[in-house]
Each structure stands twice: as C-alpha cells, then as structure tokens.
Amino acid sequence: MGKILTLKPEDLRITQDYLIPKHVKRYLNSVDINKIPPIPIVQDGIREGYSVIEGHHFLASLYLRGRTVTAWLCESPKDLLQKELFPYCNPMSISARNKQIRSRYNSAPFYVPMLHGTEIFTIAELINESKINV
C-alpha cells in the first residue's frame, strides 16, 4: 500500500518537460488547496530520492508559495489513491491521479526531461525554463 510523505518540492525530481503558466496560476489562486489530492511519487531510478509521477503544475505552485508537498509514495502501479483516505479531495482528481499512477509508474523513475539540450531535474529549473512569472 502507498504511504503519505511530507516533502519539500525541491527534493523531488521532475519527470515532465513543460509547465502551462495558466495551470500554475490556477493553483496559486486556488482558494482551498487542501482539496487537491497528494502528488504521486515513486522511488527514483536515477538519483537518490523520489520522482514525480503526476502533479507538476501543483508542485510548481507549492514551490512558489514556499510550502511543503503532501505526496503519495507508490511502491507498485497498484498503489492507487483511495477515496476513503482522502474524502476531502475531488473524486475526479483522484481518478486522474490514479490513471497516471497506472500508466507512468514504470517510466517516471527513469525519465529525464530535456529542454534546449539540457537535462532538468528540479521544479525550480522547470519553472525557470517555462518562464513562469508570479
């Protein structure tokens, strides 16, 4: 079964090569971020630590706010978020996260995004490369 962890955004390795500014801003302007499900993560296959499976836009907003991340550590693609454990979260958001856990569990630990021929590993690098202005 998955496990809830509280981490710093900068301690997670990203696995996506883009951010859409309006999506990050939607999270920054969100009234109640507590209704957003935990960010699913997996043991990193490249570095020590964890890789993000899904939730990069939300992660960027947490980083920009200086907040910690509530993460869901998956130890298998069957470690899905359970609606009963997160009754405060939108059920459609939980379903979307679970879909990504199933499809990206095996690839996320080894995927390194590249922008302009340079590997990027951190949310700060992704924010900078995506030209997110707050």
C-alpha positions as a Markdown table, in Angstrom:
| # | Residue | x | y | z |
|---|---|---|---|---|
| 1 | Met | 0.0 | 0.0 | 0.0 |
| 2 | Gly | 1.1 | 3.6 | -0.7 |
| 3 | Lys | 2.4 | 5.8 | 2.0 |
| 4 | Ile | 1.9 | 9.5 | 2.7 |
| 5 | Leu | 5.0 | 11.6 | 3.0 |
| 6 | Thr | 5.6 | 15.3 | 3.6 |
| 7 | Leu | 8.5 | 16.7 | 1.5 |
| 8 | Lys | 10.0 | 19.9 | 0.1 |
| 9 | Pro | 9.2 | 20.5 | -3.5 |
| 10 | Glu | 12.9 | 20.9 | -4.3 |
| 11 | Asp | 13.6 | 17.4 | -3.0 |
| 12 | Leu | 11.5 | 15.8 | -5.8 |
| 13 | Arg | 12.9 | 15.0 | -9.3 |
| 14 | Ile | 10.5 | 16.2 | -12.0 |
| 15 | Thr | 9.6 | 14.0 | -15.0 |
| 16 | Gln | 7.8 | 16.5 | -17.2 |
| 17 | Asp | 9.4 | 19.0 | -19.7 |
| 18 | Tyr | 6.8 | 21.7 | -19.6 |
| 19 | Leu | 4.5 | 23.8 | -17.4 |
| 20 | Ile | 1.5 | 25.7 | -18.6 |
| 21 | Pro | 1.5 | 29.1 | -16.9 |
| 22 | Lys | -2.3 | 29.4 | -16.6 |
| 23 | His | -2.4 | 26.0 | -14.9 |
| 24 | Val | 0.2 | 27.0 | -12.3 |
| 25 | Lys | -1.6 | 30.3 | -11.7 |
| 26 | Arg | -4.9 | 28.4 | -11.3 |
| 27 | Tyr | -3.3 | 26.5 | -8.4 |
| 28 | Leu | -1.7 | 29.7 | -7.0 |
| 29 | Asn | -5.1 | 31.4 | -7.0 |
| 30 | Ser | -6.9 | 28.3 | -5.6 |
| 31 | Val | -8.9 | 29.0 | -2.5 |
| 32 | Asp | -8.5 | 25.6 | -0.9 |
| 33 | Ile | -5.5 | 23.6 | -2.0 |
| 34 | Asn | -6.3 | 21.0 | 0.7 |
| 35 | Lys | -9.0 | 19.6 | -1.7 |
| 36 | Ile | -6.2 | 18.7 | -4.2 |
| 37 | Pro | -5.1 | 15.0 | -3.9 |
| 38 | Pro | -1.5 | 14.2 | -2.8 |
| 39 | Ile | 1.2 | 14.2 | -5.6 |
| 40 | Pro | 2.0 | 10.6 | -6.5 |
| 41 | Ile | 5.7 | 9.8 | -6.4 |
| 42 | Val | 7.9 | 6.8 | -6.9 |
| 43 | Gln | 11.4 | 5.8 | -5.8 |
| 44 | Asp | 13.8 | 7.5 | -8.3 |
| 45 | Gly | 15.7 | 5.2 | -10.6 |
| 46 | Ile | 18.4 | 7.8 | -11.4 |
| 47 | Arg | 19.2 | 9.7 | -8.2 |
| 48 | Glu | 18.6 | 9.1 | -4.5 |
| 49 | Gly | 15.1 | 10.2 | -3.6 |
| 50 | Tyr | 11.8 | 10.3 | -5.4 |
| 51 | Ser | 10.4 | 11.1 | -8.9 |
| 52 | Val | 7.1 | 12.8 | -9.5 |
| 53 | Ile | 4.5 | 10.7 | -11.4 |
| 54 | Glu | 1.8 | 13.4 | -11.7 |
| 55 | Gly | 1.1 | 16.9 | -10.5 |
| 56 | His | 3.9 | 19.1 | -11.8 |
| 57 | His | 1.7 | 22.2 | -12.0 |
| 58 | Phe | 0.5 | 21.9 | -8.4 |
| 59 | Leu | 4.1 | 21.1 | -7.3 |
| 60 | Ala | 5.2 | 24.4 | -9.0 |
| 61 | Ser | 2.6 | 26.4 | -7.1 |
| 62 | Leu | 3.7 | 24.8 | -3.8 |
| 63 | Tyr | 7.3 | 25.6 | -4.6 |
| 64 | Leu | 6.4 | 29.2 | -5.5 |
| 65 | Arg | 4.5 | 29.6 | -2.2 |
| 66 | Gly | 7.3 | 28.0 | -0.1 |
| 67 | Arg | 5.0 | 25.2 | 1.0 |
| 68 | Thr | 5.7 | 21.6 | 1.6 |
| 69 | Val | 4.2 | 18.8 | -0.5 |
| 70 | Thr | 1.9 | 16.1 | 0.6 |
| 71 | Ala | 3.0 | 13.1 | -1.5 |
| 72 | Trp | 1.7 | 9.6 | -2.1 |
| 73 | Leu | 4.7 | 7.2 | -2.3 |
| 74 | Cys | 3.7 | 4.3 | -4.7 |
| 75 | Glu | 5.6 | 1.1 | -4.4 |
| 76 | Ser | 3.7 | -0.6 | -7.2 |
| 77 | Pro | 1.3 | 0.6 | -10.0 |
| 78 | Lys | -1.5 | -0.8 | -7.8 |
| 79 | Asp | -0.8 | 1.7 | -5.0 |
| 80 | Leu | -3.7 | 3.9 | -6.0 |
| 81 | Leu | -5.1 | 6.8 | -4.1 |
| 82 | Gln | -8.2 | 5.6 | -2.1 |
| 83 | Lys | -11.1 | 8.0 | -2.0 |
| 84 | Glu | -11.7 | 6.8 | 1.6 |
| 85 | Leu | -8.3 | 8.0 | 2.7 |
| 86 | Phe | -8.8 | 11.4 | 1.0 |
| 87 | Pro | -12.5 | 12.2 | 1.5 |
| 88 | Tyr | -11.8 | 16.0 | 1.2 |
| 89 | Cys | -10.4 | 15.6 | -2.3 |
| 90 | Asn | -12.3 | 15.9 | -5.6 |
| 91 | Pro | -13.1 | 12.3 | -6.7 |
| 92 | Met | -12.4 | 13.2 | -10.4 |
| 93 | Ser | -8.9 | 14.5 | -9.4 |
| 94 | Ile | -8.2 | 11.2 | -7.5 |
| 95 | Ser | -9.3 | 9.3 | -10.6 |
| 96 | Ala | -7.0 | 11.4 | -12.8 |
| 97 | Arg | -4.1 | 10.8 | -10.4 |
| 98 | Asn | -4.7 | 7.1 | -10.3 |
| 99 | Lys | -4.8 | 6.9 | -14.1 |
| 100 | Gln | -1.3 | 8.5 | -14.2 |
| 101 | Ile | 0.0 | 6.2 | -11.5 |
| 102 | Arg | -1.0 | 3.1 | -13.6 |
| 103 | Ser | 0.4 | 4.5 | -16.8 |
| 104 | Arg | 3.6 | 6.2 | -15.6 |
| 105 | Tyr | 4.7 | 4.1 | -12.6 |
| 106 | Asn | 7.3 | 2.2 | -14.5 |
| 107 | Ser | 8.6 | 5.0 | -16.7 |
| 108 | Ala | 8.7 | 8.0 | -14.3 |
| 109 | Pro | 11.7 | 6.7 | -12.2 |
| 110 | Phe | 13.9 | 6.7 | -15.3 |
| 111 | Tyr | 12.7 | 9.6 | -17.4 |
| 112 | Val | 14.8 | 12.7 | -17.5 |
| 113 | Pro | 13.2 | 15.7 | -19.3 |
| 114 | Met | 15.4 | 17.8 | -21.6 |
| 115 | Leu | 14.9 | 21.4 | -22.6 |
| 116 | His | 17.1 | 23.0 | -25.2 |
| 117 | Gly | 19.5 | 20.0 | -25.0 |
| 118 | Thr | 19.9 | 20.3 | -21.2 |
| 119 | Glu | 18.7 | 17.8 | -18.7 |
| 120 | Ile | 16.4 | 19.3 | -16.0 |
| 121 | Phe | 15.9 | 17.7 | -12.6 |
| 122 | Thr | 14.2 | 20.2 | -10.3 |
| 123 | Ile | 11.0 | 22.1 | -10.2 |
| 124 | Ala | 13.0 | 25.4 | -9.9 |
| 125 | Glu | 14.6 | 24.6 | -13.3 |
| 126 | Leu | 11.3 | 23.7 | -14.8 |
| 127 | Ile | 9.7 | 26.9 | -13.6 |
| 128 | Asn | 12.6 | 28.9 | -14.9 |
| 129 | Glu | 12.6 | 27.2 | -18.3 |
| 130 | Ser | 8.8 | 27.5 | -18.6 |
| 131 | Lys | 9.1 | 31.3 | -17.9 |
| 132 | Ile | 6.5 | 31.2 | -15.1 |
| 133 | Asn | 6.1 | 34.7 | -13.7 |
| 134 | Val | 4.3 | 35.2 | -10.4 |
